[in-house]
Each structure stands twice: as structure tokens, then as C-alpha cells.
Amino acid sequence: MTVPTISDRIAQTVVKRCLEPLVEPVFHGDSYGYRPGRSAHQALSVTRQRCWEYEWVLDLDIKNFFGSIDWELMMRAVRCHTDCAWVLLYIERWLKAPVQTPDGAVEYPDKGTPQGGVVSPVLANLFLHYAFDRWMQKHHPDVPFERYADDAICHCKSEAQARLLKQGLETRLAECKLDLHPEKTKIVYCKQANRHASYPLCQFDFLGYTFRPRSVRNRVGKLSVGFVPAVSNKAAKAMRQEMRRRSVLHRYDLSLAELADRTRPTLRGWIQYYGRFYRSALAQVLLAVDAALVRWAQRKYKHLRGRKVRAAAWLKDVKSRQPGLFAHWAMETTVGR
């Protein structure tokens, strides 16, 4: 990721405010990334609904998208919406600006757009609007999709349709000097109840969630199998690692209440994002927080040192008396109901 200077961030904000109102009205309704009034949760909700309606998914991954954007094509797209000389000048300068690496070396790229810039998301959406969105509307109007920046999910009625779409997109993106990632782009079968196909791929990841067959309750309360999202293994692993790394959980001079205060913003952020769908899966992930608290208690209190079972019982007692102390404890109570 490239970190622009303060003056560059100010200038890019001005350019964004000039360019965004010009391009937003033409952007596709199923483009959700970094757009006003749109969110990842909206994209996930639509994806979940369409996975119930369509049996097949083409999970797209563009190889090194931000590092592969062709400057000439990018500027051609920008000129379709503005002829303002200073806007065009600044965007071209930012695209071609040299990049200083952490070791101090200076690189002079010949393509790509720097990530981390204020205006980069608008430029990325504009490029893919022409490279992907409009092409899909013209050549595959019967294939709905959700795109969040360079991540896209396409819904197909059959495996044959998904394969045909993949071939077409390989050609189309090559015309735009982009490549589909050969391993990460895949065709997935959205297996649900009463569907017995033995297709090898029955899950995909999108925006930190894994969509796959799971046990769900139907409208009359009976268990069945549904193709639904829950926090992905990759996101869960990152959360566990973050908990292990957090220095606050190694602060034995703090009280339990102080630990709760300092971890609350992070836990609430995880719960608000990853707890939107299938919250019980996130509740299982956040048990790692309790495990960290048990270790903290063993080191904090002399009478609990070396006594894991007793420390776990102590924490369980605290939880029963103060169920709202830690953010994820309140969530566990809700899931339990």
C-alpha cells in the first residue's frame, strides 16, 4: 500500500469530490465497493439471496488488479466523464508517481494505481465499470453479479453457463490488460437441502465470509441445509492472531474492567461486521478471547497460577454476574436465546 503525503491527500480529496458526482450516476447498481450509501453488508445480503435462486457461482479473482491497471485505458475512462484539465493532469501525475519502498529504494512503475490514495477507489471502480460491469450488461444480461472493488461474484443457472462466462471474461479482461487468477477464480455449486450433486467445490469466500451449506432453521422451525454465509476461516484466524498479539492482554497491572474497556472497540467492530450473518459461528471464534482471559487470570492472581480449570471457573462466575462486561459476552447471550 502506498501512503500519500498530506498535501497529496488534500489534493486527491478535491479531485475525488469533483470526479465522483460525475461517475456515480452511471455506475452499476450491483457495484458496492467504496461508494456513497453502499456497503459490504449490502453486497453480502444480495449474494446470499441470489445463491438461493441460482445453483452456480463464478467466483472471480483478478490477478494483481491494482498493480496491473493500464494507464492509457484508465485515462481514456476518465476522459469519458470530464475534460477538466487540472483533474486530468493531477490523476495522470498520481498514476505515474514513483514509489518509495520501506527499504528506501525508489521504483518507477509503468502501470497500476497506488493503493491507499483517496482517489484510488473511484478510479478502480471507473476502470472496472468499463472493463467488467458494462461488458456483463451487454453480453450476459441474464447473469446477475455483485462486485466490491475487484472482487466479484457471478450467478449462473448451470455449470455450462458458468464455464462459458469464465472463458468470455478471460478474453475480455485480457483486452483490458488484466488476468483472471488461475487458482483463485473458480466455479462453485451452491448446494442446499434436497440437492445431491457431488460437485467438488461447494463453497466460496467473499468479503470475509464463507458461503457454504450449513444447518439452518426453516420457516416452521425445522432444521434443514441452506447455502449461507458465516465468518471465514481466514478472518477467524486473523482475529485469533490479533488477540494473541494484543499487548493489553499481557497487562497484568490492569483490572478486568480496564481490559474490557480497552478491548471493547475491537470486539464491537468484529461483532458488527462478522456477526451480521450466522452469529453463532463468530461466537465460537470469540471463545479465543475467553481463553486469553483465562491465561491472563492465571498470571494476574496468585491463587489461580497453574490452575487452568479453577481460572476458567472464576471467569465463568464473573460472566454470570456481569454478562455485559465484555462485548462478546452480550453477543453469546443473544445467540443462546
SULVENKA-V790082 format. One record per helix or strand of 2 or more residues. SS is the DSSP state (hx for helix, st for strand). FROM is the first residue (numbers start at 1). LEN is the number of residues. If there is no record, write none. Layout:
ss from len
SS FROM LEN
SS FROM LEN
This chain:
ss from len
hx 6 21
hx 40 14
st 56 7
hx 65 4
hx 71 9
hx 85 12
st 99 2
st 106 2
hx 120 20
st 145 4
st 151 6
hx 159 17
st 186 4
st 203 4
st 209 9
st 223 9
hx 233 13
hx 247 4
hx 256 19
hx 279 7
hx 287 14
hx 302 3
hx 308 14
hx 327 10
